[in-house]
Amino acid sequence: MIEDVFDNLTSHIGQDVKCVFYISDKKQLLIGKLKDVTNYKSVKINNSCIPFIGPSICIKSIIGMDDTILYNNSFVKNGAEWLNPSKAEELKKT
């Protein structure tokens, strides 16, 4: 199932996407060309490499320009939970 998500993301390399992510508790939006996907690790949009999950950064969603959801982390309600590194490690295991 998760493999399908990565396959779907990979099939959109070269296309413009919207990426919603959190750095600490601050919501960010990056719009640009999806350049690379490293399964379970990160995506590269324009010249920015963003990890899927980390102690102070996480991707909430990646959406195509046609509003198709390519990736959604349903565990992320807001960025505040990522301030706690043990919470990030716990969610990595699920």
N, C-alpha and C positions, 0 to 999 in steps of 0.2 A: 504494500500500500504506500509506504513512504517512498519507496523506489519510484513509484509512478509520479510522485511530486517532483522528484529530482529529474526524471526523464522529461516531464512537462516543462520545467524550468530550462533545462538544456535545449529543448526544442525552440525556445524563444531567444536564444543567444543571437545578438545582432539586432534585436528589436528594442524599441523604447518601452520602458516600464516605470512604474511608480513604486518606490520602496518606502514603507513606513517602518521606522526603527526608533529605538530609544537609546540614548546615551545617558546613563544614570536615570534620572526621572524626567528628562526632557525629550519630548516627542519630536522627531525629525522627519522630514520628507525629502527624498532625493528622487528626482526625475531624470532619467537618462538612458543610455544604451546599455543593455545587459551584455557584458563582454565575456564573462566566464562564470561557471558554477563549479565549486568543489564540494561534492556531496558531503553532507553532515558538517561542513566546516564554514564555508563563506561564499559570497557572491561578489563579483566585481561589476560595478556599475560606473560607467565613465572611467575615471581613474581612481575610484574609491573602492577599497576592499572592505566589506562589512561581514563580520562573523554572524552566523545564525544565532549563536548563544555565547555569552561570556559573562563574567562577574559584573560588568557595568555597561554592557551593550548587548542588544538583542534585536533581531528582526521580528516585527509583528506580522507584516504582510508584504508580498510582492504582487503587484497588480498590473495586468496588461493595460495598454492605452485604451482598449475597448472595454475596460472594467472587468475583465475576466480575472478571477482570483487564481494566481499561479502558485502561491504559497501563503499559508496562514498558520501562525502559531497560536492556537486557541488557549494556551496557558498564559499568554501575555494579556493582561487586562490593562495594565499601565506599566510604566517603567520603574516605578518605585520598588517593586519586588526584586528587581535585578541589582539593587544596592547591596543585597545580602548575598555574598558569594556562595554560602552553603545552600541557599535556595536554588541558585543557578545550577549547582552541581547535582542537586536532588532532581531537578527537572530534566537534566541531560539524560538521566537514567530511565526516564519514562518513555 
